[in-house]
Amino acid sequence: MTNLRRTLPILIALALLLPTLHAQTNTAAEADQLISSFQKIEDAWSAAINNHDQFQLENILSPQFVGISAQGSVTNRDQQIAALFNKELAPAILSQKAITVRTYAGLDGANMAVVSGTYILKIKSGKDVDDEQGIFTHIFLYTHTRWTCINAQRTIIVNQLLPKTKLPAPKK
């Protein structure tokens, strides 16, 4: 009888914890699935920039899109598309990696996702190639059976902003 008294609380605790552990496993699996799904969108976005693909970019960016570059310039969808064909702008190669995805459902049934990640933007200028590395936040809205980006913001990693200087040799 004393063994039952000792094991009963443990069994009850396990019975209460098992559904929670199962839910956490599903949540992690769902998170991986979300990241994978949005990585495909980020890859398509990068490919659209890299290949100057107007149609693909129009499918990813919402007509209400607002983008804020790492330098602080604000652009809309039409300006982003026009930049694909601007001969005065240096050609760029973009690579983006989704790290986290959070989804939200509104009262009106609208679905929203916030995607955070890292990016590398290689800007060619003559023979030189400058790398801009940083983090991004993209906000997507699910409308008309697909996700479209309504807002994007990039931030340069801090060590790229600091001047590259040699450290003094340690004193002996």
C-alpha positions as CSV (number, residue, x, y, z in Angstrom):
1,M,0.0,0.0,0.0
2,T,2.9,2.4,0.7
3,N,4.3,1.7,-2.7
4,L,1.0,2.7,-4.3
5,R,0.9,5.9,-2.3
6,R,4.4,6.8,-3.5
7,T,3.9,5.9,-7.1
8,L,0.4,7.3,-7.5
9,P,1.5,11.0,-7.5
10,I,4.3,10.1,-10.0
11,L,1.8,8.4,-12.3
12,I,-0.6,11.3,-12.1
13,A,2.2,13.8,-12.8
14,L,3.3,11.7,-15.8
15,A,-0.3,11.5,-17.1
16,L,-0.5,15.3,-16.9
17,L,2.9,15.9,-18.5
18,L,2.7,13.4,-21.5
19,P,0.1,15.5,-23.4
20,T,2.2,18.6,-22.8
21,L,5.4,16.9,-24.1
22,H,3.5,15.7,-27.2
23,A,2.2,19.2,-27.8
24,Q,5.8,20.6,-27.6
25,T,7.0,18.1,-30.1
26,N,4.3,19.0,-32.5
27,T,5.0,22.7,-32.0
28,A,8.7,22.1,-32.8
29,A,7.7,20.1,-35.9
30,E,5.3,22.8,-36.9
31,A,7.9,25.5,-36.4
32,D,10.4,23.5,-38.6
33,Q,7.7,23.2,-41.3
34,L,6.9,26.9,-41.1
35,I,10.6,27.8,-41.4
36,S,11.0,25.5,-44.4
37,S,7.9,27.0,-46.1
38,F,9.0,30.5,-45.6
39,Q,12.6,29.7,-46.6
40,K,11.2,28.7,-50.0
41,I,9.6,32.2,-50.2
42,E,12.8,33.9,-49.1
43,D,14.7,31.8,-51.7
44,A,12.3,32.8,-54.4
45,W,12.7,36.5,-53.4
46,S,16.5,36.2,-53.6
47,A,16.2,34.5,-57.0
48,A,13.9,37.3,-58.2
49,I,16.4,39.9,-57.3
50,N,19.4,38.0,-58.6
51,N,17.7,37.1,-61.9
52,H,15.9,40.5,-62.3
53,D,12.6,38.6,-62.4
54,Q,9.8,41.2,-62.3
55,F,7.0,38.6,-62.3
56,Q,8.4,36.6,-59.4
57,L,9.0,39.8,-57.4
58,E,5.4,41.0,-58.1
59,N,4.1,37.6,-56.7
60,I,6.1,38.0,-53.5
61,L,5.7,41.6,-52.7
62,S,2.2,42.9,-51.7
63,P,0.9,46.0,-53.5
64,Q,1.0,47.7,-50.1
65,F,4.7,46.7,-49.5
66,V,7.0,49.0,-47.6
67,G,10.7,48.2,-47.4
68,I,13.3,49.9,-45.2
69,S,16.9,49.3,-46.3
70,A,19.8,49.0,-43.8
71,Q,20.8,52.5,-44.9
72,G,17.3,53.8,-44.0
73,S,15.8,54.4,-47.4
74,V,12.1,53.6,-47.7
75,T,10.7,52.0,-50.9
76,N,7.5,50.6,-52.1
77,R,6.8,47.6,-54.3
78,D,6.9,49.6,-57.6
79,Q,10.3,51.1,-56.6
80,Q,11.6,47.7,-55.8
81,I,10.6,46.3,-59.1
82,A,11.9,49.4,-61.0
83,A,15.3,48.9,-59.3
84,L,15.6,45.5,-61.0
85,F,16.0,47.4,-64.3
86,N,17.9,50.5,-63.2
87,K,21.2,50.5,-65.0
88,E,22.6,53.1,-62.6
89,L,22.3,50.8,-59.6
90,A,25.1,48.3,-59.0
91,P,24.1,44.7,-59.6
92,A,23.5,42.8,-56.4
93,I,23.4,39.2,-55.3
94,L,21.0,38.5,-52.4
95,S,21.0,35.5,-50.1
96,Q,18.4,35.2,-47.2
97,K,18.0,32.6,-44.5
98,A,14.9,32.4,-42.4
99,I,15.7,31.7,-38.7
100,T,12.3,32.2,-36.9
101,V,8.7,32.4,-38.1
102,R,5.8,33.5,-35.9
103,T,2.3,33.3,-37.2
104,Y,-0.8,35.2,-36.0
105,A,-4.5,34.9,-36.9
106,G,-6.6,38.0,-36.8
107,L,-10.3,38.3,-35.8
108,D,-11.2,38.9,-39.4
109,G,-9.5,35.6,-40.3
110,A,-6.5,37.3,-41.8
111,N,-3.2,35.4,-41.2
112,M,0.0,37.2,-40.6
113,A,3.6,35.9,-40.3
114,V,6.7,37.6,-39.0
115,V,9.9,36.1,-40.4
116,S,13.3,37.0,-38.9
117,G,16.6,35.9,-40.4
118,T,20.0,36.8,-41.8
119,Y,21.0,38.1,-45.2
120,I,24.1,38.6,-47.3
121,L,23.9,41.2,-50.0
122,K,26.9,41.3,-52.4
123,I,27.1,44.5,-54.3
124,K,29.3,44.6,-57.4
125,S,31.0,47.9,-58.2
126,G,33.4,47.5,-61.1
127,K,35.8,44.7,-60.1
128,D,35.1,45.1,-56.4
129,V,32.4,43.2,-54.5
130,D,31.2,44.6,-51.2
131,D,29.4,42.3,-48.7
132,E,26.6,43.7,-46.6
133,Q,25.6,41.2,-43.9
134,G,22.8,41.7,-41.5
135,I,19.5,40.7,-40.1
136,F,16.0,41.1,-41.5
137,T,12.4,41.1,-40.4
138,H,9.7,40.4,-43.1
139,I,6.0,40.6,-42.4
140,F,3.8,38.5,-44.6
141,L,0.0,38.5,-45.0
142,Y,-1.9,35.5,-46.3
143,T,-4.3,36.7,-49.0
144,H,-5.7,35.1,-52.2
145,T,-4.2,31.6,-51.3
146,R,-0.6,32.8,-50.9
147,W,1.7,34.7,-48.7
148,T,2.8,38.2,-49.7
149,C,5.3,40.5,-48.0
150,I,3.8,43.7,-46.7
151,N,6.8,45.0,-44.8
152,A,10.6,44.4,-44.8
153,Q,13.4,45.9,-42.7
154,R,17.1,45.2,-42.8
155,T,19.8,46.0,-40.3
156,I,23.5,45.8,-40.9
157,I,25.5,43.8,-38.4
158,V,27.3,46.2,-36.1
159,N,30.9,45.1,-36.7
160,Q,30.5,46.1,-40.4
161,L,29.8,49.7,-39.3
162,L,33.0,50.0,-37.3
163,P,36.1,51.1,-39.1
164,K,38.6,48.4,-39.7
165,T,41.7,49.4,-37.7
166,K,44.7,47.4,-36.5
167,L,44.8,46.8,-32.8
168,P,48.0,48.0,-31.1
169,A,50.5,45.4,-30.2
170,P,50.4,44.4,-26.5
171,K,53.1,46.2,-24.4
172,K,55.8,44.0,-23.0
